[in-house]
Amino acid sequence: MGESVFDFLKPRRSGGGDGANLLANGSTLTLALYEYETCMFCQRVFSAIDRLKIQVEYRNVHQDGKWSADLRAKTGMSQVPCLAWQRSDGTAGLMHESLDIIAFLEREFRTAA
């Protein structure tokens, strides 16, 4: 029937896989998202991933301690969401802040309507 006001709490897990995405120019962009399901800022990013239909390796920092430790080692923080990205040319980066992550994903994956 209709959507519940609590639907935003449901985990969104389209995408998944190894995070490898083929871009229009033929290069590859691999994505991993450090997250946990009930984080409202992560939910924003999950929605963008769903909408853009992209592949992302999910790294839940609450379910697996290795991801929490990895995030702290790489960034010095435990803040989620954090997007790790790597291009096929070897350039890579880490990005916090849900709105910045969404803007990055939209730039990389927006298709002409």
Secondary structure as the mmCIF struct_conf table of DSSP 4:
data_model
#
loop_
_struct_conf.conf_type_id
_struct_conf.id
_struct_conf.beg_label_comp_id
_struct_conf.beg_label_asym_id
_struct_conf.beg_label_seq_id
_struct_conf.end_label_comp_id
_struct_conf.end_label_asym_id
_struct_conf.end_label_seq_id
HELX_LH_PP_P HELX_LH_PP_P1 GLY A 2 SER A 4
TURN_TY1_P TURN_TY1_P1 VAL A 5 PHE A 6
HELX_RH_3T_P HELX_RH_3T_P1 ASP A 7 LEU A 9
BEND BEND1 LYS A 10 LYS A 10
BEND BEND2 GLY A 15 GLY A 15
TURN_TY1_P TURN_TY1_P2 GLY A 17 ASP A 18
STRN STRN1 ALA A 20 LEU A 22
TURN_TY1_P TURN_TY1_P3 ALA A 24 ASN A 25
BEND BEND3 GLY A 26 GLY A 26
STRN STRN2 THR A 28 GLU A 35
TURN_TY1_P TURN_TY1_P4 GLU A 37 THR A 38
HELX_RH_AL_P HELX_RH_AL_P1 MET A 40 LEU A 52
TURN_TY1_P TURN_TY1_P5 LYS A 53 LYS A 53
STRN STRN3 GLU A 57 ASN A 60
TURN_TY1_P TURN_TY1_P6 VAL A 61 GLN A 63
HELX_RH_AL_P HELX_RH_AL_P2 GLY A 65 THR A 75
BEND BEND4 GLY A 76 MET A 77
BEND BEND5 VAL A 80 VAL A 80
STRN STRN4 CYS A 82 ARG A 87
TURN_TY1_P TURN_TY1_P7 SER A 88 ASP A 89
BEND BEND6 GLY A 90 GLY A 90
STRN STRN5 ALA A 92 HIS A 96
BEND BEND7 GLU A 97 GLU A 97
HELX_RH_AL_P HELX_RH_AL_P3 SER A 98 PHE A 109
#
